[in-house]
Amino acid sequence: MKPAKLRTMRLRSPRLPCSYQQIRTIRSTQGQGTQSSAAPLGSNRHPNELHKPLAPAHREPPLSTLPLSSVLRTFLITSVSSSPTILGASISLLKRMLKSKSYLVDVDRNPVIRALLYQTFYKQFCIGETRAEVQKSMQQLHACGYTDVILEYALEVLEGGAENSEAAVERWRKGMLETVALANSGSFVGLKWSGLGSSALQLMKDKSPPSRSMDAAMRAVCDAASAKNVSLLPAAEESNTNPGYEAWTLNLQRIYNRPSSNGSRRPTVYSTYQAYLRATPGVLSSHLVDAKTNNYTLGVKLVRGAYLASEPKQLVQASKEDTDNAYDMLVENLLKRQYGGILQPLDSKPDPFPRIAVMLATHNADSVRKAQKLRNAQLSQTSVDHLPDLCYGQLQGMADEVSCELVQAAKAALEAGATGEEGMVDPPKAYKATTWGGMRDCLNYLLRRAAENRDAAGRTKATREAMAAELFRRIRVRFGLKAT
């Protein structure tokens, strides 16, 4: 293949199976120095274009990459989630396991309960209890074509619980350092500042800085992540903790996200922005200014938000449609590195966008397709190195139909780039967010996942239908029938 002018090809991410090795086409390494003009901000597109699959239709269905056991388990759990009675009973059982000391529901002492929970909810949403299990599961996810995982330590803190503050901080520090050690270079680690203990929650609510021991623990984890080229994704929680959360996280971004601080184009620390909050565009604008002023890369993890039931109604978008629109508009702003629409600059003559890196954490297929369509349009006009680093994240055990579509699109892009069919190649990077730790430690996490399945009935239905269709497809193939 003859190289195009000013263009080279190189392989990246040796962790992936060779069929998924990432090929990037690069014109320059000057960073994000220019803004894309692929399409004007807010431009209209034909609605049907947004619903086209990311990968060509002649390929195997996206879910064909999943092992049969995963398809069956997901179908079972989403079927349970569709029954309010059965799901309610499951949540009640999980709560009882968390609080009761009875042998009958003790996951450490009752082998039947332990096996039942392990083979269902635990395997669906968690990656392993030990280092060996985690590493084996990560290899299996790589084999499915995922870029890597977003690894999180199973430590959920309940507000108001009695605790020894220093002991809580030390437990968090040790668990997080072990998690960073488990993570692959170039991957992500998820975390919560509230994991430092209920006192950390109160400090964030009071807009107070972390205690000395908390700050030392946070910096120790950041140092370890930076040294290993691992990026941290601190999660935002209820809005009454956000001012404190934002101050803590931005302070670390100013320290660890400076150019070449870890030898990577991707920053060490991200902040999470919740699209369902009306204040989010203004907060993001102020953080963009801070990043430009202090010369660091702003890491942006964009979510819709998971605390709708507990938020004051006046703080959130009026409807799900409004949240969806806010999310998609912010994605467009970020990928184009342009102000406009709901993202307005703080003054009439704003500085250019700072360097940014974007993690789109969403289970919404339309949002993913819109983002990928925009990125592909940008690649027809500019080098990938002039664009923000872009990754996608979905929870393990949820929205596999979205994740696998990204995996298939990545494989198609790689094949096209390797054969010279396309110029700019930036395969979508799909990550699965998952938790590791002992089953009792994971109970709070599993409870939250079960509750999310209850609250997101529409999304659960879509996943269940996708898994059912994949099961029927495999049956037809098995018996030599035409797979449609």
ABEGO torsion letter per residue (X at the ends): XBBBBGBBBBBBGAABBAAABBBBBBABAAEBABBBAABBBGBBBBAAAAABBABBAABBBAAAABBAAAAAAAAAAAAAAABAAAAAAAAAAAAAAAABABAAABAAABAAAAAAAAABAAAAABAEABAAAAAAAAAAAAAAGBABBBBBBBBBBBBGBBBBAAAAAAAAAAAAAAAAAABBBGBBBBBBAAAAEAAAAAAAAAGBBBBAAAAAAAAAAAAAAAAAGBBBBBBBBBAAAAAAAAAAAAAAAAAAABBGAAGBABBABBBBBBAABAAAAAAAAAAAAAAAAAGBBBBBBBBAEAAAAABBAAABBABAAAAAAAAAAAAAAAAAGBBEEABBBABABBBBBBBBBBBBBBABAAAAAAAAAAAAAAAAABBAAABBBBBBBBBBGBGAAAAAAAAAAAAAAAAAAAAGABBBBBBBBBBBBBBBEBAAAAAAAAAAAAAAAAABAAAAAAAAAAAAAAAAAAAAAAAGBBBX
